[in-house]
Amino acid sequence: MRAISAREFNQDTAGAKRDALAEPVFILDRGQPSHVLMSITHYKALLGSNANIVDLLGMPGIEDLPFDLPPKSRELSRPAEFD
């Protein structure tokens, strides 16, 4: 990944945009990364799909699997034993 100073970015924005088509470009402010310039294609790839957590955790066809819970016990729980 390429890194350029904020000053270089201000002087050659078109060059930074051109470089960002190939890979993200870090923009440094006083030697520290402050911004990242990337193409919309890279950005969308980072975001992935627009699926929500339910879609991501869902398992198609799971509704066809049997799921039987054991009967609820009427017995009281025993207290934990600490040695």
N, C-alpha and C positions, 0 to 999 in steps of 0.2 A: 504494500500500500504506500502510496506517495504522501508525503507531508510537505506543506508549504507554509510560509509565514503569512500572517494576515496582510502584511504589506505586499507580498508577491501576489496574493489573491486579488487585492485591490488594483494592482497594476496590470494583471493579466487574467481577468475573470474568464474570458473566452477560452484561454488555454487550460484553466482549471476545469471548466465544464467539459472540454474535449477529453482531458485525462480521466475525468469521472465516468465517462462512457465505458472505459475499460476496467477501472477499479475505483473503489472509494478513495477520496482525497481528504486527508486530515488537514485542517487549517489550524495553525499554531498561533497562539497569542502569548507573547513573551516566552516562547519555547514550550508551552504546554498546549495539548490539544484542546480546542474550544468548540470546534464545529467539524462536521463531516459532510462533504459534498459527494453525492452519489446519483447515479441515473435512476429514473423512476423504475426501470426494470429491476435493478438491484434492490431498491426499496420494497417493491412488491414481493420480491422473492423472500426478503427478510420477514415481511408480514405473514407470508404464507396465505392460506385460504381465509375466507371470511367466516369460517365455521366457529360456532360458539362452543363452550366447554361441553355441553350436552352432546353436540355432534361429534366432538373430538373423542369423547369417552364412550360414545355409543358403539354397540357391536351389532351390525346388521344380522338378522337371523336369530338373535338371542331369545326372542319371544317364543321360538319353537322348542327351546330346551326345557325339560321338566325342572321345576324348582319347588321342592317340598320341604317345608320347615318342620322340624320335630315338634311334637305337642309341647305347649308351655308347661313347665314344671310348677307344681304347687308347693314344692319343698322350699323352705327358707334357706337362704344362702348361709354357709358357715363363715364365721369370722376368719380373717387371715391369721395364720400362725407365724409369728416372728421369733426366731431363736436367737 
